[in-house]
Amino acid sequence: MTESGEISEFGYIMELLARGKVTIKNIERELICPACKELFTHPLILPCQHSICHKCVKELLLTLDDSFNDVGSDNSNQSSPRLRLPSPSMDKIDRISRPGWKRSSLTPRTTTFPCPGCEHDVDLGERGINGLFRNFTLETIVERYRQAARAATAIMCDLCKPPPQESTKSCMDCSASYCNECFKIYHPWGTVKAQHEYVGPTTNFRPKILMCPEHETERINMYCELCRRPVCHLCKLGGNHSNHRVTTMSSAYKTLKEKLSKDIDYLIGKESQVKSQISELNLLMKETECNGERAKEEAITHFEKLYEILEERKSSVLKAIDTSKKLRLDKFQTQVEEYQGLLENNGLVGYAQEVLKETDQSCFVQTAKQLHLRIQKATESLKSFRPAAQTSFEDYVVNTSKQTELLGELSFFSSGVDVPEINEEQSKVYNNALINWHHPEKDKADSYVLEYRKVNRDEEMLSWNEIEVCGTSKVISDLESNCNYAFRVRAYKGSICSPCSRELILHTPPAPVFSFLFDEKCGYNNERLLLNLKRDRVESRAGFNLLLAAERIQVGYYTSLDYIIGDVGITKGKHFWAFRVEPYSYLVKVGVASSDKLQEWLHSPRDAVSPRYEQDSGHDSGSEDACFDSQPFTLVTIGMKKFFIPKSATSASEPENRVLPMPTSIGIFLDYDKGRVAFYDMDHMKCLYERQVDCSHTMYPAFALMGSGGIQLEEPITAKYLEYQEDM
């Protein structure tokens, strides 16, 4: 590939760079090797399509190989392939790079290693590194990045005499850079060198032709669609790709370039959506930060309350201990003073010694009697010594075992409210959306908040709409047609909020809902059809009437189709309605019919020409649609739990499977202005069949039954349903 072709290939990206749409700094992370975390140097493309430096592949192989052969080594070296591995010696790298280098036959050779980009194991096969392609495209972009990063550093001419001049061109054939004068000298007009390929100043002289790693003398000229890699013609003829489907390189180039361009255009076109989502993420980050700080404040408040209680209890306990201590010390002090009086030259003993000096007998007896009683009492206390108080404070030991256990279990309480769950079976969308949810602890929630928003890939992501609900169901109106909506709900108990439930995605009908009932005055045969009082359900009476018609059946006539239509016609616009066909139904036809065709069906004589008495069993029905592309009616056949798609005589493309399982609920979409009718599976809002219809007259919903069967019109979702649920 020439440099000019390469510039054309990446011109779109470089144009964005020049316009400032994508800065060099923004693409830097795409140019970093996942192993060495530096700019790529001679990158190779691994089988997993990730790129890695040539040197890094060798380092990975050698490091893992040495770890494999080291019996006593720890396997932890291989646990994190994203970490830069210790570099082996250059001698080892040189030896593994040599073409003739071989290991001993007893030494296992490592060819499998985890890709640093995706962490999946990649096997290089027998050829090892030699079987990998060099990523010249990435190499060129890296070189452009290097040049942009060092734009102030000029590339000098390789042929100038000192001092060299700044180069203006680089020759890809000569692998050298030239100034204007030197280029004229070494590439004169009229010579072979004048035909050389030259580009702007560069230091990246890559080979002009991409060669095959398997067949080194062959150039790449094909692309294997199965392996998704370039190959040569020898690979296709007798190599590993002989039985694979290949295409020309030009075709692969065109296809992949178109896909890449579309992807880039899509990403650029979604710039406003990305910015909107970034803004939403920034708001979520701020909200998270605020909520985190609020949660910290609440936690601190709870702990401070605990601290206050502990401080209060601590103060009370310490005060009680101090009071008891003081009382005991006072008792001990009194006892000490009493016993000190018994000592010589102190108190009682000294006083007694002075009394003994009294010579007057009467005076001595008067004083000595009382003193004797005191000394006798002191002597008895010496014989039975007992401290006046206890020294132990066992009664004042605080028991915190239960509190310690409770504090050890102190953790976050999951907001106190369980997460509600949306009931997918009871939630549906028709003219409005009915969302039902279940809450495991309904009585513990004061209210709920239902959130919904439109989800559309081609539009910006809208913010959530919120509705406060007291019950466990809600009807959402004013939804746009033919759109996906996401719904989720969360519960509130006071100021405590539960996490949001899992999102439910519902698809709205392709058009506004058309309201009608079965017409009991036009074409209704009350002998074979039973219509309820609300006129939204009709059943076919099979059995006795069929037996009465047995004689007619024996002579070639079949049981008739009994038609019934809607009581409101359509003259313009887009409309949608839905109904259910009972699973036991034998044959039911549903669709649309114009007023003139209905007159023909309902008032024509009973003959085999009328679809009312057609000889089609219904197993592969669709004769009504088999004649013309656009007719004043379109009916599909449903029965025996099957949905039969009609044949079209003039349609070149038929559905692969014309017999489908019968949906639980069927929807019909009529675009009167464009003359199109479509049949939908209401469970998934999926179109099963679509075709043209002549809408030159008033169109009516049309139904027909044969044998046992029943049709129930879909009941519109109204606010009355919600009020009933809330009353319950």
PALO-769231 format. One record per residue (C-alpha): x, y, z. Coordinates in steps of 0.25 Angstrom, whole numbers, plus 5000, padded with zeros to 4 digits. Example, Ala and Ser with C-alpha at 12.3 -4.5 7.8 and 13.67 -1.06 7.14 Angstrom:
504949825031 505549965029 
***
This chain:
500050005000 500650144996 500750255006 499750334998 498750214999 498950215014 498750365015 497450345008 497050235018 497350315030 497050445024 495650455031 496350435045 497450535041 496450635036 495750625050 497050655057 497350775048 495950825051 496150805066 495050705067 495950605073 497250655079 498550575079 498550565094 497150495094 497650385085 498950355093 498350245101 498050175088 499550175085 500050125098 500549975099 499749905110 501049825114 502049935115 501150055117 501950135106 501750175092 501650055082 503050005076 502849915064 501449865069 501049725066 499549685064 499149565073 498149465070 497149535079 497349655070 498049735081 499449795078 500649785086 502149835084 503049735078 503949735089 502849725099 502449595093 503849535094 503849575109 502549515112 502949385105 504349375112 503849415126 502649315125 503649215119 504649235130 503549225141 503049095135 504349035135 504749075149 504148965158 504249035171 503749165166 502449235170 501249245160 500949385165 501849445154 500749405144 499649455153 499549595147 499949605132 499649755132 500849785141 502149805133 502949685134 504349685138 505249705125 506049575122 507449595117 507749645103 508549525101 507249435103 506449525094 507449525083 507549375084 506049355083 506049445071 507049365063 506349285052 507249165055 507049165070 506449045076 506248985090 506648845095 505548745091 505348725106 505048865109 503648905107 503449035098 502449135103 501549185092 500349225100 500249345109 499149445114 498849565105 499149695114 498049755107 496849665109 497549565119 497049445110 498049335106 498649345092 499349235085 500449275075 500549135069 501749065064 502349185057 502249275070 502549415068 502849395053 501449365050 500949505055 500649615046 501349755048 500349865050 500849965040 499550045041 499750065056 501250085055 500950205045 499950265054 500950255066 502050325057 501050435054 500750455068 502250465071 502450565060 501250645066 501850635080 503150685075 502650785065 503750885068 504850785065 505150775050 505550655042 506950685036 507450645022 508250525022 509150555010 509450705013 510950745016 511050795030 510350875035 509050795029 507850865025 506450845029 505850735020 504550755012 504350615007 504650465010 504750355000 504150225004 504950144994 506350204998 505850215013 506550355014 506050495016 506550615007 506550765006 506050824993 507450834987 507850694991 506550634986 506850694972 508250644972 507950494976 506550484969 506850554955 505750564945 505750454934 506350344943 505850224951 505950294964 505050404959 503950304960 504150274975 503050294985 503250414994 502550475005 502650585015 503850585025 503750455034 504650355041 503750235039 504150165026 503250045026 503249935016 502349965004 501749835003 501149745014 501749605013 501049475018 501649425031 501449285027 502049295013 503049405014 503249424999 501749444996 501049574998 499649585004 498549594994 497349535001 496549545013 495949415021 494549445025 494549325035 495849365042 495749515039 497149525035 497949555023 498549435015 499349415002 498849324991 499749204996 498949205009 497749195001 498249084992 498848985001 499049055015 498149065027 497149145020 496949055008 495449025012 495149165017 494349275010 495249385005 495049514998 495949614991 496749714998 496049824991 494649774995 495049755009 495749895010 494449955004 493549885014 494349905026 494650045023 493150075021 492850005034 493950085041 493450215035 491950195039 492450165053 493250295054 492050375047 491150315057 492050345069 492250485064 490750505062 490550455076 491450565082 490250645088 489650515094 491050475100 491150615105 489750605111 490150475117 491450525123 490650645129 489750545135 490850465140 491450595146 490150625153 490150475158 491550495163 491150625170 489950555176 490750445180 491750535187 490550605194 489850485198 491250425203 491450545212 490050545217 490250395220 491450425228 490750535236 489650445239 490650335244 491450445252 490050485258 489750345262 491150325268 491050455275 489750415282 490450285286 491650365291 490650455299 489950335306 491350275309 491850405315 490650425323 490750275328 492250295330 492050415339 490950355347 491850225350 493050305353 492250395363 491750275370 493050215371 493650345377 492550355387 492750215392 494250235392 494150365401 493250295410 494150175412 495350265414 494650345425 494350215432 495750175431 496250305436 495450305448 495850165451 497350205450 497150325459 496550225469 497650135469 498750245469 498150275483 498650145488 500050175485 501050215496 501150375498 499850385490 498450405494 497850305504 499150235509 499850365512 498550415519 498550285527 499950305531 499650435537 498450385544 499350285551 500150395557 498950445565 499150415580 497850455586 497050325586 495650375585 496050465573 496750345566 495650255568 494650355562 495550375549 496150235548 494750165547 494350235534 495750225529 495750075532 494550055523 495150125512 496450045512 495649915514 494849955501 496149985493 496749855498 495549775493 495749845479 497149805479 496749655481 495649665470 496249755459 495349775448 495449885437 494349995437 494149975422 494449885410 495549925400 494949845388 494049915378 493449785372 492049845373 492449955364 493049875352 492249915339 491749805331 491849835316 491849705310 490449715304 490749855299 492149815294 491449705286 490449805280 491449905277 492249795270 491049765261 490849915258 490749925243 489949995232 488449965232 487949955218 487150075218 486150005226 485249985213 485349865204 485449885189 484049875181 484049785169 483249815156 482249705152 482549685137 481349595135 480349695141 481049815135 480649845120 480549965110 479349985101 478650125100 479350155113 480450085121 480050005134 481149975143 480949875155 481949845165 482149765178 482749805191 483149695201 482849785212 481649865207 481249915221 482549975224 482550065212 481850195213 481850235198 482550195185 483250275174 483050225160 484050275150 484050265135 484750315123 484750295108 485950205103 486350225088 487650195082 487450305071 487150415082 487750475094 487550405107 486450475114 486450505129 485450415138 484050465141 483550445155 482150415160 481850395175 480850275177 480150225189 479850085184 480549975177 480050015162 480050135153 479550165140 480450255131 479750335120 480250425109 481350335104 481850345090 481550245080 482550135075 483550165086 484250095097 484050135111 484850095123 484150085137 484650065151 484050085165 484650115179 483950115192 483950225203 483750205218 483750345224 485050405219 485750275217 485750225202 486050085196 486950065184 486250065171 485649935165 486149865153 485749945140 484549895131 484549925117 483249935109 482949975095 481750055092 480850025080 481250085066 480050175066 478950225075 477950125080 476650105072 475450085081 474250005076 473249885079 472749775071 471549815062 470249735066 469449795054 470349775042 470649635038 470549575051 469949435051 469349405065 469049255061 470549225061 471149345068 471049375083 471249525086 471349565101 470649685106 471849775106 472049745091 473549725093 473549575093 472949475082 472949325082 472649225071 471549115075 472148985069 471448855071 469948845068 469948935056 471048855050 470348725052 469148785045 470048825033 470548685032 469748645020 470148765013 471648735016 471548605010 471148654997 472348754996 472048875004 472848915016 472548985029 472449135026 473249255032 472349345040 472849495039 472649605049 473249745048 473549865057 472449965059 473450085055 474050105042 475450175038 475550285028 476950345031 478150335039 478850225047 478150135057 478450015065 477649915073 477849785080 477149655083 477249515088 476949385081 476549275090 477549155090 476449055087 476049125074 475949045062 476049145051 475949295052 476249405042 476549545046 476949675039 476349785032 475349805020 474749915013 473249945013 472949904999 473649765001 472849745013 471549775006 471949664996 472349565007 471149585016 470049595005 470549504994 469849374992 470449244998 471349194988 472749144987 473249274982 473049354994 474149345005 473049325015 472849185009 474249155004 474749015003 476149055010 476248975023 477049085029 478349005031 479049085020 478049185018 478149325012 477449304998 476849445001 478249504999 478749414988 478249484976 478649634977 479749714984 478749814988 477349774991 476149844999 476449745010 477549665018 477249545027 478249455034 477849315039 477949275053 477649145059 478049015067 479049105074 479749145061 479849275054 479849255039 480549365030 479749375016 480449345003 480649454993 480549414978 481349534973 482349554985 483749514982 484149494996 483349405005 483649385020 484549265023 483549215034 482049235030 481549165042 481749235056 481349205070 480049285073 480349405082 479649425095 479149555089 479049605075 479149755070 478749815057 479349945051 478650015040 479250135033 478050175024 478850285017 479950195012 479050075010 479849985020 479449885030 480249805040 480049695050 480849695063 481149605075 480749695086 481649625096 482849675090 482249785081 482849705069 482349715055 481949575049 481449615036 481249735027 480649765013 479849875005 478349885005 477449964997 476850085006 476050154995 474750125004 474450125019 475250015026 474649935037 475349835047 474849695041 474749565048 474249425044 474149295052 473949145047 473749035057 473949055072 474649185075 474649315083 475149465081 475349565093 475649705090 476749765098 476249855109 476849995109 477650035121 476850145128 476950225141 475750145146 476550025147 477550095155 476450155164 475950015166 477349965170 477550075180 476250045187 476649905188 
***
